[in-house]
Amino acid sequence: MARQAANLIWIKGRIAPLQTDDLQIDEVDAYTQMSVDSFIQDVDIWNNKVRIDNPLMCDGDGPVHMLRKWYSQFYMDVAEIPAALTVHKEHETKIKPRRGQEQH
């Protein structure tokens, strides 16, 4: 019984058997890649976001107007933006290839 219990792990609210090291590594690689893909999608959104002064709101949006009011303290008129803040900046992130996809 003790040996059997040692080969179990708690996953998503249930007990599941431990997997082989290779399968665990594949799952970690897949999860990591999904996180990287999600981050890259977020960067695309951040690079293209714009403020809409009077957005169309739906009943299910909740008190978004309160959040927008709080955010307004961080906005400034375009004429008041210092030149140093308008310089285009780029950052390159190097992502290691997934296991088994290394280029030779």
N, C-alpha and C positions, 0 to 999 in steps of 0.2 A: 504493500500500500504506500509506503513512504517513497519508494522509487517511482511509482506511478504518479504520485502527486508532484514530484520534482520535475516531471516532464510536461506539466501543464502551466499555462499562463493565462492571465485575465485580459481579455481583449473585448472592447466594446460591450461591456456589461455581461460577458459570458466567459466561461472557462473554455479554453481551446488548447489543443496539444501544441507543444513547441515544434517549430519547423527546423529543417536542416539549416546549417549556416548559409549555404548558397541561396536557398529560398528566402531567408531573412535578408540577405544582402540585396537580392533582386527587389524585394519589397521596399527596402530603404532607398535604393536607387530610384525606383519608380516614384516614391513619395517625394524625394528630393527634386526630381525632374518636374513633377507637378507644381511644387513650390516655386521653382525657378520660372516655369512658364507663366504662372499666376503673377509673379513679380514683374515680368516683362510686360504683361498685359496692363498691369497697374501703371508702369512707367509710360506706356503709350497714352493712357488716360491723363496722367499728370501733365504730360507735354502738350496736350491739346485742350486742356480745360479752359473754360471761359465763364465769366460771371454773367448770369442772366438776371437782370434787375427785377423782373416781374414774372417768375416762372409759373406755369400752369400747375396748380396743386390739386390733389385728389383727397377724398375723405380719409383714406387710410394713411396719408402722409404724416399725420400727427402734428405736434407743435414745431414744425420745421422753421416757422417764422422766428421763434425764439432763438434757435441756433444761428440762423442767418443774421439776426440782430447782433449776437455776440461776435460772430465772425467779422462783422463790418468794422470793428475796431482795427483790424489788420489791413484793411484796404486803404489806398490813397489815390488821389486824383492822378491821372496819367501825367499831367504837367508837373507834378511834384516829385516824380520818381527820379532819384539820382541816377546818373549815367552808369555808375558802377553796378547797379542792379539790373540794367538792361543788356549787359554783355552776355552773349550766348556762351554757355558753359556746357561741356560734355564730360562724362565720366564713363570710362570703359571698364566693365566688369569681366574678368576672365573666369569662365566657368569650365571646370574640368570635364572632359568627356566621360560619359557613363562607362562603367566597367564593360569591357568587351567591344567598345566602340572607339578605342584609341586609334589615332592615325599613325601609320608607320612611315 
